[in-house]
Amino acid sequence: MWGNLIIIGSIIWAIAGVYFIYTLGAAIITWQWKQFWIALLLFIFISLVQIVLAALAES
């Protein structure tokens, strides 16, 4: 069960990473930083969820 959640979370984490890179480029080009901060917070949140899931899977 935990393995499936980690796989799904990893896919979502990769998508969030790509979105973060996209918004970083868009923020530099257009000087619109709101979307960048939202993407950064989303990426950090999903990273923390992955850490928690990995810890739960080992216990």
BAMARKE-522602 format. One record per residue: z, y, x of N, C-alpha, C, O in turn. Coordinates in pm, 1 decimal. Layout:
<nodes>
Z  Y  X  Z  Y  X  Z  Y  X  Z  Y  X .
...
</nodes>
This chain:
<nodes>
0.0  -119.3  81.6  0.0  0.0  0.0  0.0  126.4  86.5  -79.2  217.9  64.1 .
90.1  130.3  185.9  96.2  249.8  270.7  -32.3  267.1  350.0  -76.2  379.1  376.0 .
-92.4  153.8  388.4  -217.0  160.8  463.8  -327.6  229.0  384.9  -403.3  309.6  439.2 .
-336.6  196.2  255.9  -438.2  259.6  171.0  -412.5  409.0  156.7  -505.8  489.2  160.4 .
-285.6  446.0  140.2  -253.1  588.5  128.3  -283.3  663.8  257.0  -329.5  777.8  253.3 .
-257.3  600.3  370.2  -286.3  664.8  498.2  -437.0  680.9  516.8  -481.8  783.4  568.2 .
-515.6  581.8  476.1  -661.4  592.3  486.8  -713.2  706.0  399.0  -793.8  787.5  443.9 .
-667.7  711.5  275.4  -709.6  819.0  184.4  -664.7  954.3  238.7  -740.8  1051.0  236.3 .
-540.9  960.7  287.5  -490.4  1084.8  345.3  -568.5  1127.5  467.9  -589.0  1246.9  490.0 .
-612.1  1031.7  547.8  -691.1  1063.5  666.9  -826.3  1122.9  629.8  -875.0  1214.8  695.6 .
-885.8  1070.1  524.7  -1013.8  1124.9  478.2  -994.3  1267.8  428.2  -1073.3  1356.7  459.9 .
-889.3  1288.9  350.3  -860.2  1423.8  300.1  -827.4  1517.3  415.9  -866.6  1634.0  414.1 .
-755.2  1467.0  517.4  -720.3  1547.4  634.2  -846.4  1589.3  710.0  -856.2  1703.3  755.3 .
-942.6  1498.0  724.0  -1068.0  1530.3  792.1  -1147.0  1635.7  714.5  -1204.2  1727.0  774.1 .
-1150.2  1622.9  582.8  -1219.1  1722.6  499.6  -1151.0  1858.2  512.9  -1218.3  1960.9  522.6 .
-1017.7  1859.0  513.5  -943.8  1984.8  529.5  -970.6  2046.5  666.2  -978.1  2168.7  678.5 .
-985.0  1963.2  769.0  -1016.5  2013.8  902.5  -1153.3  2079.3  908.2  -1169.8  2185.1  969.0 .
-1250.7  2016.9  845.3  -1385.2  2075.4  840.2  -1382.8  2206.4  761.8  -1446.4  2304.0  801.5 .
-1310.0  2208.5  651.7  -1298.7  2330.6  571.5  -1229.8  2441.5  650.9  -1268.3  2558.1  641.4 .
-1128.5  2405.4  728.8  -1059.0  2502.7  812.1  -1154.2  2563.8  915.1  -1154.2  2685.4  934.3 .
-1234.6  2481.4  981.0  -1331.4  2531.7  1079.3  -1434.2  2621.8  1011.0  -1470.7  2726.5  1064.5 .
-1480.6  2581.2  893.4  -1576.0  2662.9  817.8  -1517.4  2799.9  784.5  -1583.4  2902.0  803.6 .
-1393.2  2802.4  734.5  -1333.6  2930.6  696.5  -1303.4  3016.8  818.2  -1305.3  3139.5  809.2 .
-1275.3  2953.5  932.2  -1254.9  3031.1  1054.3  -1383.1  3104.6  1091.8  -1379.9  3223.1  1124.9 .
-1494.9  3034.7  1086.7  -1623.1  3099.1  1115.2  -1657.0  3207.2  1014.5  -1704.7  3314.4  1051.7 .
-1632.7  3179.7  887.2  -1660.4  3279.0  782.9  -1570.4  3400.8  798.7  -1613.9  3513.4  774.9 .
-1445.8  3379.3  838.5  -1353.1  3491.3  856.3  -1396.1  3579.0  973.2  -1384.5  3701.4  966.7 .
-1445.2  3517.7  1079.0  -1490.1  3595.8  1194.4  -1614.6  3676.4  1159.7  -1626.4  3792.6  1198.3 .
-1706.3  3615.5  1087.6  -1832.4  3683.3  1055.4  -1812.9  3792.5  951.4  -1867.1  3902.0  966.5 .
-1736.6  3764.9  846.1  -1726.3  3858.7  733.4  -1596.1  3937.1  729.8  -1580.2  4024.2  644.2 .
-1502.7  3909.1  819.8  -1372.5  3976.2  823.3  -1294.5  3958.8  693.8  -1221.9  4049.3  652.5 .
-1308.9  3843.5  629.4  -1231.2  3810.9  510.0  -1134.3  3699.8  547.3  -1173.2  3584.1  563.0 .
-1007.7  3736.6  561.3  -910.1  3644.7  617.1  -830.1  3569.5  511.8  -759.0  3475.4  547.3 .
-837.9  3605.7  385.0  -757.3  3539.7  281.7  -791.5  3391.3  272.0  -701.6  3307.3  269.5 .
-918.2  3358.8  266.6  -960.4  3219.3  255.8  -919.6  3141.4  381.1  -884.6  3023.7  372.2 .
-923.9  3206.3  496.9  -881.9  3141.5  620.7  -735.1  3102.3  615.7  -699.5  2990.8  654.0 .
-649.1  3193.0  568.8  -505.8  3163.2  562.9  -476.8  3050.8  463.8  -389.8  2967.1  488.1 .
-549.1  3048.9  352.6  -531.9  2940.2  256.0  -572.7  2807.1  319.1  -503.2  2706.8  303.2 .
-684.8  2806.3  390.2  -730.8  2683.2  455.4  -633.3  2638.8  564.1  -608.6  2519.3  580.2 .
-578.2  2733.8  638.2  -481.5  2699.9  742.4  -355.9  2637.1  682.8  -306.6  2535.8  732.5 .
-304.8  2697.6  576.9  -185.9  2642.6  511.7  -213.8  2505.2  451.5  -128.9  2416.3  458.0 .
-331.5  2487.4  393.2  -369.8  2357.5  338.2  -377.3  2252.0  448.1  -330.3  2139.7  430.0 .
-436.1  2287.7  561.5  -447.2  2194.6  673.3  -309.5  2156.6  727.8  -285.0  2039.9  758.0 .
-221.0  2253.2  740.2  -85.1  2225.3  787.6  -11.5  2135.6  688.6  55.3  2040.4  729.0 .
-23.2  2165.3  559.7  43.7  2084.3  457.4  -4.8  1940.0  460.2  75.8  1847.0  456.3 .
-135.9  1921.1  466.8  -190.7  1785.3  468.1  -150.8  1713.1  596.7  -127.5  1592.2  594.6 .
-142.6  1785.0  708.0  -96.9  1724.1  832.8  46.9  1675.6  820.5  80.1  1566.3  866.3 .
131.9  1756.4  758.9  271.3  1716.3  739.2  282.2  1595.6  646.1  364.6  1506.9  668.4 .
199.6  1592.5  542.8  198.8  1477.0  452.4  158.2  1350.9  528.2  215.5  1244.3  506.1 .
60.3  1362.3  617.0  18.3  1247.1  696.4  131.3  1198.0  786.6  149.0  1077.4  803.8 .
207.5  1290.4  844.2  320.1  1252.3  929.6  425.5  1177.8  848.1  479.0  1076.3  892.8 .
454.8  1228.0  729.5  553.9  1163.0  643.0  505.5  1024.6  600.5  583.0  929.0  601.7 .
379.4  1013.2  563.3  326.0  882.5  523.0  330.8  782.8  638.2  363.0  665.7  617.9 .
299.0  828.4  758.4  304.6  739.3  874.3  447.9  693.7  901.0  471.0  577.7  935.3 .
543.6  784.2  885.2  684.0  747.7  905.3  730.3  648.5  798.8  803.5  554.4  829.4 .
688.7  668.6  675.9  726.2  576.5  568.7  661.2  439.6  586.7  720.2  337.4  551.7 .
541.0  438.0  640.6  471.1  311.0  660.2  538.8  226.1  767.4  533.2  103.2  761.7 .
602.3  290.2  864.5  668.1  215.0  971.3  804.5  163.2  930.6  854.7  68.5  991.1 .
865.1  222.8  830.0  999.8  178.6  790.9  996.4  67.3  688.4  1101.4  19.5  645.6 .
</nodes>
